[in-house]
């Protein structure tokens, strides 16, 4: 069994996330984004309802965060305050299969906050090579890199090997839109 997270599974999880938010009345319309967001169990139920083998497998991976040992931590509304001047998201302890989804969710969350309130900010993506492995997240980083200056956002992508970026078209595009040090 491959340890890589297949693109099709990422696509299914993205559809499931959109559906979980839609079921809570939240859409791309900013007026709806004041509603209470879904919790992980809502996503789990949507994945189970998709009646697809890969969606079902992803639901099983999420089950420990909903019904088992980690349910008290992750299956509830967050008390996280993004208004802090410095915020760090650490995904080190997350399973490899779940990391791309978490990265996408976090970046989408940050990007929504950036667009909502324009002010000088700095977004640092450490170990950015990991996101460049997947087309969805690489495309998302490229999109942020292209549009970040418009929102006064400085984007730093940190990696130990620049070849990680040069090996993909999105990575090359991110680098060509950057000053490199």
N, C-alpha and C positions, 0 to 999 in steps of 0.2 A: 504494500500500500504506500503510495507516494506521501511524503511529508509536506509537499508543496500544496498550497491552498489553491485549488483550481479556480480559474477565472469565472467559470459558470456558477460555482458555488458563491463567489463574491457577488455575482449578478443577482442570484436568487436571494441572498441575504439583503441586498440593497432593496429589492422589490418588497421583501418582507418588512424591512424597516419603514419604508414609505407607507405600506399598508397599516402597520401598527400605529403610526402617527395619524393616518387618515381615520382610523377607527376611534381615535381620541378627539377627532375634530380639528386636527392640525394639518395644514397644507402649506404650500409655498407662499400663500397669502400672509403677509406679516400680521394682519389683524387676528388671524387664528393662532398665532404663535404665543399667545398669552395663556392658552389653555394648559391644563396640567399634562405633562408629557407621559407617554407610556413607560411602564417599568419593564424589566427584562422578561417577566412572565408573559406580558402582552406579546412581545416578539416571539417567544417560545410557542405560544398558542397559534400565532399566524403561521409559523414554520410548520407546525404539525398539521394545520389545515391545508397546506399547499399540496398534500398528498403526492409528494415527490421524494424519491429515495435520498437525494442529496440534501434536500431541505430537512427531511426527517433525521438524517445523520447529524446535521448541524444542531437541530433541536436537542438531540441526545447529548451533544457536547455541552449545551447550555444548561442541561438539567441539574447539574451539581450546583449551579449558581441560583437555582430556583427552588429545588426541593431538598437538597442535601446540605453539606457542611458550610457552603458559602452563601446560603440563601439570606441570611441575616445581613450580609454586607452589600450584596449587589441587587437583590430583588426588592428595592424600595426607592422612593424618591430621594434624590441627592440633597444633601445639605451643603454642598460645595458652593463657595462664593467666588465667582469669577472676577469680582471687583478688586481682588487683591492686586497690588502692583506687580507681583511676581507670582506666576502660576506654573507649576510643573506637572506634567502627566507622565507617569512612569509605567511602562508596559512590560518591564523586564520579567515579572513573574507570571505573565499571562501565557497560556499555551500558544505554541506557534500557529496553530490553525485559527485561533481567535484573534491573534494580533492584527492582521490586516483589517478586519472588521472594526476593531477598536480604534485603530489609527484613522480609518475613514470617518468614523463617528466623531472622534475628537477634532479632526481637521475641519469637518463640516460645522461643528459647534463653534470653533474658533473663528472660522471664516464668516459665519453668520453674525457673530459679535462684532467683528471688524467692520463689516458693511453697515451694521446698524448704528454705530457710533464712530465717526471718523475722527481719529486723533493719532498721534505718533505712537507706534507700537513696534515691538520686536518679536518675531516668531522664529524660534530656533528649533530646527529639526535635527536632533542628534541621531547618528546612525541612519541617516536618510537613505542609504543604500538599500535598506530593507524595504522601504516603500517603493523603490524603483524596480523591484522584482515583479510587481504586479501592475498590469496595465491601468486598472482603475485608479489606484493610488498615485501612480506615476503621472497620469493625465491630470489628476487633481492638483498635484504639486506644480505641474507646468502651468495650469490655469492660475493658481495663486501667484506664481512667479511673474506671470505676464501682467496681472492686474493689481498686484500688491501696492505698487507705488501710488496708484490712483487713490488709495485709501490710507496713505501715509504709513504703510506697513513695511518694515524691513524684514526680509526673509533670509535666514541663514540656514543653509543645508550643510551639515557637518558629516564628513565621512573620512575614513582613513585612506581610501583608495579612490582617486578621481576616476579610475577606469570603470568603477561601478556605474558612474553616470555616463561615461562615453560609450558604454556598451548598448545603450538604448537610445532611440530617437528622442524620447521625452527628456532623458537625462542630458543629451546634447543641447536640446532647446533650453532647458533650465540654465545650463552653464553659459550659453550664449547670451542670456538675458541677465547675467550676473557679473559683478566684479569678482575676480578670483584671487584668493590669497592662500 
